[in-house]
Amino acid sequence: MKITGIDTFVVDAGWRPWTFVAVRTDADVTGYGECSDGRMPYSVAAAAQEFEKMLLGEDPRPVEARYWDLYRMSRQSPGGIAAKAIAGIELALWDIKAKALGVPVYELFGGPIRRRQRVYWSHCGTSRARNADIIGVPPLRTWDDISALGREVADRGFTALKTNIVYPGDPARVYFGGFGGGQGTTDGTIDNATIDHIRTLIGTFRDAVGPNIDIALDLNFNFRVEAATRICRALEDLRMMWVEIDMYEPDGLREIRDATSVTVCSGENLFGPRDYRRYFEARSMDVCMIDLPWNGFGPAKKVADMAETFEVNCAPHNYYSHLSTLHSVHLCAVIPNVRICEIDIDDVPWKDDLITEKMEFDHGDVLIPDRPGWGADLNEDVARAHVWDRGRPPGYMNQMGNARNA
């Protein structure tokens, strides 16, 4: 079997792009991988095309060898766009190998520890605040709307949710100062009014879902150590599943963890075992988040195995399509230290059509398929019907809250 080419797809997923790689072979077997980047999707797609010359004519089945071919080509600029492109290709290669053998990907890594995986409803409120019209759901104008959403999560059988700093209103908005905004948004500070608002938001969800459904808050890159610490301390009585903090400083994250009883989750922005090792050695996180579309399956498995030696649980990061969901639950199937898996429920109405098999849910779990490869293919016709305009900014870039009026 030989690789004959690479195709890429950058899909318009409403308010952000999804990026996919298809690796073609002369055996009429195509493998698919997701490597979505919300800000520079065509750069990732172009990088994947640049790697094609390393792969043409090669056997796709020695996946580790092909991974190191790609890594060595880009090792002077590791991480970022190159790593994401490599991840998409690597994920597609595992799909090819598993299909060629007639087995699910998880069988290539020792077989399944579990057949189903608990998931949490991610960006709960966040997506509706910014894109209710695209999703086809009611807007979030009042605190009563937040309560109704919490009850919907419970009524639909989910046992956990995650939100961001959502402000109901007309229009509703979400604070994302860490990704852009006006004066003061680089400072990463917080005022008392914002802390009070966060407590009201999480408290409203808690009252709506009851004492046993898990709630997480994602702070992203919005705050520095002092502000994130204040937020965590303010939430200590609300039974948080975790507070998620992105930070390129493992000792700073450890300071936050030491200063609060709230569980700290981090890691979605890291690449490979070398990045993660510093955080494990610093005891920076209670829960390790791993992004499969940015790391690939083999590196993600190595990170999870390393986490296990530090007695840390892992939670796949999955702000993407259901192909990424399949990548993520296959990882969950083969590691013994899973905390929970992310999934977006509020999404573009054709999300399920983008893969060839329907995701199966049961009482807040995703059933892990036993079909060959990932268990579903990218529906290329649907991908081609929803093309992301080159140069278009993602929707949230136009909805950043200013730090002074958040």
C-alpha positions in Angstrom: 0.0 0.0 0.0 1.3 3.4 -1.0 0.2 7.0 -0.3 -0.9 8.7 -3.4 -2.0 12.1 -2.1 -3.4 14.4 0.6 -6.5 16.5 0.3 -7.6 19.1 2.9 -11.0 20.6 3.8 -11.7 23.8 5.6 -15.3 23.7 6.7 -17.6 26.6 7.7 -19.0 25.5 11.0 -21.1 28.6 11.6 -18.9 30.7 13.7 -15.5 28.9 13.4 -13.7 26.7 10.9 -13.1 23.0 11.1 -10.1 21.6 9.2 -9.7 18.0 7.9 -7.0 15.9 6.2 -7.7 13.0 3.9 -4.8 10.7 3.0 -5.4 8.7 -0.2 -3.8 5.4 -1.0 -3.4 3.1 -4.1 -5.4 0.5 -2.2 -8.6 2.6 -2.4 -8.4 3.2 1.4 -8.7 6.8 2.6 -7.9 7.9 6.1 -9.3 10.9 7.8 -8.0 13.2 10.5 -9.2 16.4 12.1 -6.7 19.2 12.8 -9.0 22.2 13.4 -7.6 25.6 14.2 -10.1 28.3 14.9 -7.9 31.2 13.9 -5.5 30.1 11.1 -7.2 27.2 9.4 -5.8 27.7 5.9 -2.3 27.9 7.3 -2.8 24.4 8.8 -4.2 23.1 5.6 -1.3 24.5 3.6 1.2 23.0 6.0 -0.5 19.6 5.5 -0.1 20.0 1.8 3.6 20.9 2.3 4.1 17.6 4.1 2.7 15.7 1.1 6.0 15.5 -0.7 7.4 13.6 2.3 4.7 11.0 2.1 4.0 10.3 -1.6 4.9 6.7 -2.4 5.4 5.7 1.2 3.6 2.9 3.0 1.0 4.6 5.4 0.9 1.7 7.8 4.2 2.2 9.7 2.6 5.2 11.4 5.4 5.9 13.9 7.9 6.0 11.1 5.8 8.4 9.0 5.2 10.6 12.1 9.0 11.0 12.7 9.5 11.7 9.0 7.1 14.7 9.4 8.5 15.7 12.8 12.1 15.8 11.6 11.0 18.0 8.6 9.6 20.6 11.0 11.6 20.0 14.2 13.3 23.5 14.1 9.8 25.0 14.5 8.0 22.5 16.7 4.4 23.1 17.8 1.8 25.4 16.4 0.7 25.1 12.8 3.2 22.4 11.9 2.2 20.2 14.8 -1.5 20.6 14.0 -0.9 19.6 10.4 1.2 16.6 11.5 -1.6 15.6 13.9 -4.2 15.6 11.1 -2.0 13.4 8.9 -1.1 11.1 11.7 -4.7 10.6 12.7 -5.6 9.8 9.1 -2.7 7.2 9.0 -4.1 5.4 12.0 -7.5 5.3 10.3 -5.9 3.7 7.2 -4.0 1.1 9.2 -7.0 0.1 11.2 -9.3 -0.1 8.1 -6.7 -2.2 6.3 -6.8 -4.6 9.2 -10.5 -4.4 9.6 -10.4 -3.2 13.3 -11.2 -0.1 15.2 -8.2 2.2 16.0 -8.4 1.3 19.6 -7.5 -2.3 18.8 -4.1 -1.1 17.6 -3.4 0.2 21.1 -4.3 -2.8 23.2 -8.0 -3.0 22.9 -10.8 -1.2 24.8 -10.8 -0.6 28.5 -14.3 0.8 28.1 -17.1 0.7 25.5 -18.8 4.0 26.4 -17.5 7.3 27.6 -19.1 9.9 29.8 -19.2 13.4 28.2 -19.9 16.9 29.3 -22.0 19.5 27.4 -19.3 22.1 26.6 -19.7 25.8 25.8 -23.0 25.5 27.5 -24.5 29.0 27.2 -21.4 30.3 25.4 -22.6 29.1 21.9 -26.1 30.3 22.5 -25.0 33.7 23.7 -23.1 34.3 20.5 -24.9 32.2 17.8 -28.4 31.3 18.9 -29.8 32.1 15.5 -27.3 29.7 13.7 -28.0 26.9 16.2 -31.7 27.4 16.1 -32.3 27.8 19.8 -33.7 30.6 22.0 -31.3 33.5 22.9 -30.0 34.0 26.4 -31.6 37.3 27.4 -32.1 36.8 31.2 -31.0 34.7 34.1 -34.2 32.7 33.7 -32.9 31.7 30.3 -29.7 30.4 31.9 -31.7 28.4 34.4 -33.8 26.9 31.5 -30.6 25.9 29.7 -29.3 24.2 32.9 -32.6 22.3 33.2 -32.3 21.3 29.5 -28.9 19.8 30.1 -30.3 17.6 33.0 -33.5 16.7 31.1 -31.4 15.5 28.1 -29.5 13.1 30.3 -26.1 14.9 30.6 -24.4 14.7 33.9 -21.9 17.6 33.4 -21.6 20.9 31.7 -18.9 23.5 31.1 -19.5 27.2 30.4 -17.4 30.4 29.9 -18.0 33.9 31.4 -21.4 34.4 29.8 -23.4 37.6 30.1 -27.1 37.2 29.3 -28.7 40.2 27.6 -30.0 41.6 24.4 -27.6 40.7 22.9 -25.9 38.3 25.2 -22.1 38.2 25.1 -19.1 36.3 26.4 -15.9 37.7 27.9 -12.9 36.6 25.9 -10.4 39.4 26.6 -7.5 36.9 26.5 -8.0 36.6 22.7 -8.5 40.2 21.8 -10.3 43.4 22.7 -9.8 46.9 23.8 -7.7 48.8 26.3 -6.9 46.7 29.4 -7.5 43.3 27.9 -3.9 42.3 27.9 -3.6 42.9 31.7 -5.4 39.7 32.7 -6.9 41.4 35.8 -10.3 41.1 37.3 -12.6 43.4 39.4 -15.1 42.6 42.1 -18.1 43.1 39.9 -16.8 40.4 37.5 -16.2 38.0 40.3 -19.7 38.6 41.6 -21.0 38.0 38.0 -19.1 34.7 37.7 -20.6 33.6 41.1 -24.1 34.5 39.9 -23.6 32.6 36.6 -22.3 29.4 38.2 -24.8 29.7 41.1 -27.7 30.0 38.6 -26.5 26.9 36.8 -26.1 25.1 40.1 -29.6 25.9 41.3 -31.0 24.7 37.9 -29.2 21.4 37.7 -29.1 20.4 41.3 -26.3 19.3 43.6 -25.0 16.3 41.6 -24.5 17.4 38.0 -20.9 18.6 37.5 -20.2 22.2 36.5 -16.9 23.5 35.0 -15.9 27.0 34.2 -13.3 27.7 31.4 -11.2 30.8 32.0 -9.1 30.3 28.8 -6.2 32.8 28.6 -8.3 35.6 30.0 -6.5 36.0 33.4 -3.1 36.0 35.0 -2.2 34.1 38.2 -3.6 36.6 40.8 -6.9 37.0 39.0 -7.4 33.3 38.3 -6.6 32.6 41.9 -9.3 35.1 43.1 -11.9 33.5 40.8 -11.1 29.9 42.0 -11.4 31.0 45.6 -14.7 32.6 44.9 -16.1 29.4 43.6 -15.0 27.0 46.3 -18.4 26.5 47.8 -20.1 25.7 44.5 -18.9 22.1 44.0 -17.0 22.8 40.8 -15.9 19.9 38.6 -13.0 22.1 37.7 -11.9 25.6 36.7 -10.0 25.5 33.4 -7.0 27.8 33.1 -4.7 28.1 30.1 -1.2 29.3 31.0 2.3 28.9 29.5 3.8 29.0 33.0 3.7 25.7 34.9 4.9 27.2 38.2 2.3 30.0 38.0 -0.4 27.4 37.5 1.0 25.5 40.5 0.6 28.6 42.6 -3.1 28.8 41.7 -3.5 25.1 42.5 -1.8 25.5 45.8 -4.0 28.5 46.7 -7.4 27.0 46.2 -9.4 23.8 46.9 -11.0 24.1 43.4 -9.9 21.4 40.9 -7.6 23.0 38.3 -7.7 21.7 34.7 -5.2 22.7 32.0 -3.2 21.6 29.0 -5.4 22.0 25.9 -2.9 24.3 24.3 0.2 22.1 24.8 2.0 20.0 22.2 3.5 16.6 22.9 5.1 14.9 25.9 7.9 17.4 26.1 5.5 20.3 26.7 3.3 18.3 29.2 6.2 16.9 31.2 7.1 20.3 32.7 3.5 20.6 34.0 3.4 17.1 35.5 6.8 17.6 37.2 5.6 20.9 38.6 2.3 19.3 39.8 0.5 22.1 38.0 -2.8 20.5 37.2 -5.4 18.2 38.8 -6.8 17.2 35.4 -4.8 17.1 32.2 -6.6 18.2 29.0 -5.3 16.8 25.7 -6.2 18.0 22.3 -6.2 15.1 19.8 -6.5 17.3 16.6 -3.4 19.3 17.8 -1.3 16.3 19.0 -2.3 13.3 17.1 -3.2 9.9 18.5 0.2 8.5 19.3 1.6 11.6 21.0 -1.7 12.0 22.9 -1.5 8.4 24.1 2.1 9.1 25.3 0.9 12.1 27.2 -1.9 10.2 28.9 0.5 7.4 29.8 2.8 9.9 31.4 -0.1 11.5 33.2 -1.0 8.1 34.7 2.5 7.8 36.2 1.8 11.1 38.1 -1.7 9.8 39.1 -3.4 12.5 37.0 -6.6 12.0 35.0 -7.0 13.1 31.5 -9.9 14.8 29.7 -9.8 15.1 25.9 -10.3 18.6 24.5 -13.0 18.5 21.8 -14.2 21.9 20.6 -14.6 20.5 17.1 -16.7 18.2 14.8 -17.7 14.6 15.5 -14.6 13.3 13.7 -12.7 14.8 16.6 -15.2 13.2 19.0 -14.3 9.8 17.5 -10.6 10.5 17.9 -11.2 11.5 21.5 -13.3 8.5 22.5 -10.9 6.1 21.0 -8.2 7.6 23.2 -10.6 7.2 26.2 -11.1 3.6 25.2 -7.4 2.7 25.7 -6.2 4.7 28.7 -7.0 3.9 32.4 -7.0 7.5 33.7 -9.9 9.2 32.0 -11.8 12.0 33.9 -14.5 12.8 31.3 -14.6 13.9 27.6 -15.7 17.1 26.1 -18.4 17.5 23.4 -20.4 20.5 21.9 -24.1 19.8 21.8 -25.2 23.3 20.6 -23.9 23.4 17.1 -24.6 23.9 13.4 -27.7 21.8 12.5 -25.9 19.7 10.0 -23.1 18.7 12.3 -24.2 15.0 12.4 -24.2 14.9 8.6 -20.5 15.7 8.4 -19.6 12.1 9.3 -21.0 8.9 7.7 -22.3 7.3 10.9 -24.4 8.8 13.6 -23.0 9.3 17.1 -24.9 7.3 19.7 -25.7 8.8 23.1 -27.0 7.1 26.1 -27.6 8.9 29.5 -24.8 11.4 29.0 -22.4 8.8 27.5 -21.1 8.4 24.0 -21.1 4.8 22.8 -17.7 4.0 21.4 -18.2 2.4 17.9 -16.6 -0.9 17.0 -16.5 -0.3 13.3 -13.1 -0.3 11.5 -10.9 2.8 11.7 -12.5 5.7 13.6 -15.9 4.2 13.1 -17.0 6.8 10.6 -15.6 8.7 7.6 -15.7 12.4 6.8 -18.7 13.1 4.4 -16.7 14.9 1.8 -19.8 16.1 -0.1 -21.0 17.9 3.1 -17.6 19.3 3.7 -17.5 20.7 0.2 -20.9 22.2 0.7 -19.7 24.3 3.7 -16.5 26.0 2.8 -14.9 28.5 5.1 -14.1 31.8 3.4 -10.4 32.3 3.3 -9.4 35.3 5.5 -12.7 35.4 7.4 -12.2 35.9 11.1 -14.0 33.5 13.4 -17.3 34.9 14.8 -16.1 35.4 18.4 -13.4 37.8 17.2 -16.1 40.4 16.6 -17.8 39.8 20.0 -14.9 40.3 22.5 -15.8 42.0 25.7 -13.7 45.0 26.7 -12.1 44.4 30.1 -13.4 47.7 31.3 -17.1 47.0 30.5 -17.3 43.3 31.0 
